[in-house]
Amino acid sequence: MLRIEIPSDGSSKLTFNELEKYTIPTPPNGFNSEVNNKVVINFDDEQQAIDYAHELDAYSNSVNSDWPEYRIAADIIKAIGDDEFVQAYIQN
């Protein structure tokens, strides 16, 4: 199990309550909320996280870059790419 927390200090200022307002593609295991309203995504493994990041990248290319959905997708993609386990997986 891979757990990735999406920082709330990114360009989207993402919180779980804010996320629920938009139709961002849902990861395989869904979105979860921490007590502090931060968004957490659980993946079965690193490959699943990478696949979801690719899905979000395609989605972000389909929306206007001025929209909140674009910034939310970018923050999630960045959090996945910055994860140390995902990075190690990519390097191997």
SEGU-921634 format. One record per residue: residue in three letters; residue number from 0; x, y, z of N, C-alpha, C, O in turn. Coordinates in steps of 0.001 Angstrom, whole numbers, plus 500000, padded with zeros to 6 digits. Layout:
N
<atom 'ala',NUM,<X,Y,Z>,<X,Y,Z>,<X,Y,Z>,<X,Y,Z>>
...
% end
This chain:
92
<atom 'met',0,<500847,498823,500000>,<500000,500000,500000>,<500890,501237,500000>,<501853,501328,500761>>
<atom 'leu',1,<500554,502173,499144>,<501277,503433,499024>,<500320,504558,499393>,<499227,504664,498837>>
<atom 'arg',2,<500735,505385,500322>,<499899,506491,500807>,<500557,507805,500411>,<501712,508056,500754>>
<atom 'ile',3,<499813,508647,499684>,<500335,509937,499259>,<499411,511035,499764>,<498216,511044,499471>>
<atom 'glu',4,<499982,511959,500527>,<499226,513107,501030>,<499460,514275,500084>,<500599,514562,499714>>
<atom 'ile',5,<498392,514942,499697>,<498488,516084,498795>,<498643,517345,499649>,<497750,517672,500431>>
<atom 'pro',6,<499755,518048,499509>,<499964,519249,500322>,<498885,520302,500056>,<498471,520512,498916>>
<atom 'ser',7,<498445,520951,501119>,<497421,521984,500962>,<498036,523345,500684>,<497315,524338,500581>>
<atom 'asp',8,<499359,523409,500561>,<500009,524690,500288>,<500434,524814,498820>,<501222,525694,498473>>
<atom 'gly',9,<499909,523930,497957>,<500205,524018,496528>,<499398,525121,495867>,<498697,525875,496543>>
<atom 'ser',10,<499493,525217,494560>,<498815,526300,493835>,<497296,526228,493960>,<496617,527247,493840>>
<atom 'ser',11,<496756,525029,494200>,<495297,524882,494312>,<494783,525076,495739>,<493578,525202,495956>>
<atom 'lys',12,<495708,525100,496721>,<495305,525194,498147>,<494273,524107,498470>,<493261,524361,499123>>
<atom 'leu',13,<494555,522904,497998>,<493607,521802,498037>,<493295,521314,499448>,<494191,521055,500252>>
<atom 'thr',14,<492019,521198,499719>,<491514,520531,500911>,<490499,519495,500424>,<490060,519534,499274>>
<atom 'phe',15,<490137,518581,501300>,<489164,517563,500909>,<487828,518209,500577>,<487180,517820,499605>>
<atom 'asn',16,<487406,519189,501368>,<486135,519867,501096>,<486162,520559,499735>,<485167,520537,499010>>
<atom 'glu',17,<487280,521167,499388>,<487414,521834,498090>,<487379,520806,496962>,<486742,521034,495933>>
<atom 'leu',18,<488053,519688,497149>,<488108,518637,496137>,<486714,518141,495774>,<486433,517862,494608>>
<atom 'glu',19,<485848,518034,496766>,<484502,517509,496534>,<483655,518405,495633>,<482613,517969,495143>>
<atom 'lys',20,<484077,519639,495408>,<483332,520567,494558>,<483566,520314,493067>,<482825,520829,492230>>
<atom 'tyr',21,<484582,519531,492733>,<484993,519366,491338>,<484925,517908,490905>,<484863,517001,491735>>
<atom 'thr',22,<484938,517700,489608>,<484840,516347,489057>,<486198,515865,488574>,<486373,515519,487405>>
<atom 'ile',23,<487143,515849,489482>,<488472,515326,489194>,<488361,513806,489070>,<487689,513174,489884>>
<atom 'pro',24,<489016,513200,488054>,<488981,511735,487967>,<489408,511104,489303>,<490393,511512,489918>>
<atom 'thr',25,<488656,510127,489715>,<488894,509484,491002>,<489944,508384,490865>,<489885,507585,489930>>
<atom 'pro',26,<490904,508338,491790>,<491885,507244,491756>,<491203,505918,492072>,<490097,505907,492614>>
<atom 'pro',27,<491850,504801,491741>,<491233,503486,491940>,<490688,503245,493354>,<489632,502634,493519>>
<atom 'asn',28,<491405,503722,494362>,<490969,503503,495740>,<490270,504720,496334>,<490020,504768,497538>>
<atom 'gly',29,<489956,505695,495499>,<489235,506884,495936>,<490120,507878,496669>,<491306,507641,496902>>
<atom 'phe',30,<489507,508994,497022>,<490164,510026,497825>,<489767,509833,499280>,<488645,509417,499571>>
<atom 'asn',31,<490679,510133,500189>,<490392,510074,501617>,<490755,511409,502241>,<491510,512195,501669>>
<atom 'ser',32,<490206,511653,503423>,<490483,512893,504128>,<491156,512596,505455>,<490802,511646,506153>>
<atom 'glu',33,<492129,513424,505787>,<492748,513375,507104>,<491903,514221,508058>,<491012,514950,507622>>
<atom 'val',34,<492177,514124,509334>,<491467,514908,510332>,<491601,516403,510033>,<490673,517172,510285>>
<atom 'asn',35,<492750,516812,509500>,<493007,518221,509213>,<492471,518648,507845>,<492821,519727,507366>>
<atom 'asn',36,<491630,517829,507206>,<490988,518118,505928>,<491952,518006,504741>,<491626,518441,503637>>
<atom 'lys',37,<493131,517426,504964>,<494061,517206,503854>,<493591,516002,503037>,<492944,515089,503550>>
<atom 'val',38,<493936,516035,501762>,<493570,514949,500850>,<494665,513890,500865>,<495851,514203,500769>>
<atom 'val',39,<494252,512639,500985>,<495162,511505,500969>,<494667,510518,499918>,<493471,510253,499801>>
<atom 'ile',40,<495616,509985,499161>,<495281,508964,498171>,<496081,507712,498502>,<497296,507769,498691>>
<atom 'asn',41,<495393,506592,498568>,<496048,505304,498798>,<496060,504528,497485>,<495042,504411,496804>>
<atom 'phe',42,<497224,504008,497150>,<497386,503198,495954>,<497849,501807,496364>,<498465,501633,497415>>
<atom 'asp',43,<497549,500819,495530>,<498014,499460,495799>,<499531,499375,495675>,<500183,498649,496425>>
<atom 'asp',44,<500086,500122,494722>,<501538,500112,494490>,<501936,501353,493691>,<501093,502170,493320>>
<atom 'glu',45,<503231,501474,493439>,<503765,502641,492732>,<503262,502717,491291>,<502986,503807,490789>>
<atom 'gln',46,<503142,501586,490634>,<502676,501592,489240>,<501256,502134,489145>,<500929,502867,488211>>
<atom 'gln',47,<500427,501782,490092>,<499056,502294,490095>,<499062,503820,490271>,<498266,504517,489642>>
<atom 'ala',48,<499944,504332,491112>,<500061,505779,491310>,<500523,506458,490022>,<499995,507505,489648>>
<atom 'ile',49,<501500,505870,489350>,<502006,506428,488095>,<500917,506409,487021>,<500755,507380,486283>>
<atom 'asp',50,<500187,505329,486935>,<499093,505233,485962>,<498044,506311,486218>,<497534,506926,485281>>
<atom 'tyr',51,<497727,506536,487491>,<496759,507572,487836>,<497297,508960,487482>,<496547,509809,486999>>
<atom 'ala',52,<498582,509195,487718>,<499186,510479,487356>,<499078,510709,485848>,<498820,511831,485413>>
<atom 'his',53,<499273,509660,485050>,<499128,509782,483597>,<497678,510102,483218>,<497425,510912,482327>>
<atom 'glu',54,<496741,509462,483899>,<495318,509737,483659>,<494997,511199,483981>,<494294,511871,483227>>
<atom 'leu',55,<495522,511679,485113>,<495286,513075,485494>,<495950,514039,484526>,<495409,515110,484252>>
<atom 'asp',56,<497108,513674,484006>,<497783,514525,483036>,<496919,514681,481783>,<496774,515789,481267>>
<atom 'ala',57,<496358,513603,481300>,<495470,513668,480142>,<494243,514522,480461>,<493800,515317,479632>>
<atom 'tyr',58,<493701,514354,481662>,<492554,515161,482081>,<492920,516642,482122>,<492156,517480,481644>>
<atom 'ser',59,<494073,516968,482684>,<494458,518375,482812>,<494669,519028,481446>,<494483,520235,481292>>
<atom 'asn',60,<495059,518222,480458>,<495204,518751,479106>,<493854,519037,478446>,<493795,519703,477413>>
<atom 'ser',61,<492777,518536,479041>,<491450,518729,478464>,<490685,519889,479108>,<489589,520231,478663>>
<atom 'val',62,<491259,520491,480152>,<490574,521606,480814>,<491396,522885,480669>,<492597,522842,480405>>
<atom 'asn',63,<490739,523994,480842>,<491387,525298,480741>,<492391,525475,481874>,<492090,525160,483025>>
<atom 'ser',64,<493574,525976,481556>,<494621,526124,482576>,<494284,527182,483625>,<494988,527294,484628>>
<atom 'asp',65,<493240,527947,483415>,<492796,528927,484412>,<491808,528323,485410>,<491480,528957,486412>>
<atom 'trp',66,<491338,527121,485150>,<490327,526493,485999>,<490956,525867,487245>,<492104,525424,487207>>
<atom 'pro',67,<490214,525830,488336>,<490715,525172,489552>,<491052,523696,489326>,<491981,523167,489937>>
<atom 'glu',68,<490300,523039,488455>,<490550,521621,488184>,<491969,521399,487651>,<492612,520401,487977>>
<atom 'tyr',69,<492443,522322,486843>,<493793,522218,486286>,<494829,522288,487407>,<495758,521482,487453>>
<atom 'arg',70,<494664,523251,488306>,<495614,523407,489417>,<495538,522224,490386>,<496562,521790,490913>>
<atom 'ile',71,<494349,521708,490620>,<494193,520538,491494>,<494920,519341,490888>,<495689,518664,491571>>
<atom 'ala',72,<494675,519085,489608>,<495342,517960,488933>,<496854,518126,488982>,<497578,517161,489226>>
<atom 'ala',73,<497331,519339,488753>,<498777,519587,488776>,<499364,519314,490159>,<500446,518736,490267>>
<atom 'asp',74,<498663,519723,491215>,<499153,519478,492576>,<499181,517991,492909>,<500101,517521,493578>>
<atom 'ile',75,<498185,517255,492450>,<498156,515810,492703>,<499278,515114,491929>,<499973,514255,492471>>
<atom 'ile',76,<499448,515486,490670>,<500517,514901,489853>,<501877,515181,490489>,<502732,514297,490553>>
<atom 'lys',77,<502071,516398,490954>,<503338,516768,491598>,<503570,515942,492860>,<504678,515458,493089>>
<atom 'ala',78,<502534,515778,493677>,<502678,514998,494912>,<503051,513551,494603>,<503873,512957,495301>>
<atom 'ile',79,<502452,512989,493566>,<502793,511618,493174>,<504237,511561,492690>,<504997,510680,493094>>
<atom 'gly',80,<504614,512499,491827>,<505972,512518,491286>,<507034,512777,492338>,<508165,512310,492206>>
<atom 'asp',81,<506682,513519,493383>,<507633,513839,494452>,<507768,512733,495498>,<508689,512759,496315>>
<atom 'asp',82,<506855,511765,495475>,<506888,510702,496474>,<508170,509877,496335>,<508526,509449,495237>>
<atom 'glu',83,<508850,509661,497446>,<510138,508961,497408>,<510020,507522,496906>,<510940,507025,496255>>
<atom 'phe',84,<508918,506850,497192>,<508747,505474,496733>,<508485,505428,495228>,<508974,504536,494535>>
<atom 'val',85,<507714,506390,494727>,<507466,506477,493291>,<508766,506787,492567>,<509054,506195,491527>>
<atom 'gln',86,<509554,507712,493109>,<510834,508048,492495>,<511772,506843,492440>,<512418,506599,491421>>
<atom 'ala',87,<511842,506094,493537>,<512700,504896,493583>,<512206,503855,492563>,<513010,503203,491897>>
<atom 'tyr',88,<510902,503711,492451>,<510330,502767,491509>,<510694,503147,490072>,<511059,502285,489272>>
<atom 'ile',89,<510595,504425,489753>,<510921,504909,488409>,<512399,504681,488092>,<512752,504318,486970>>
<atom 'gln',90,<513254,504896,489084>,<514692,504754,488869>,<515110,503301,488670>,<516143,503028,488057>>
<atom 'asn',91,<514320,502378,489181>,<514648,500955,489027>,<514018,500466,487788>,<514155,499291,487447>>
% end
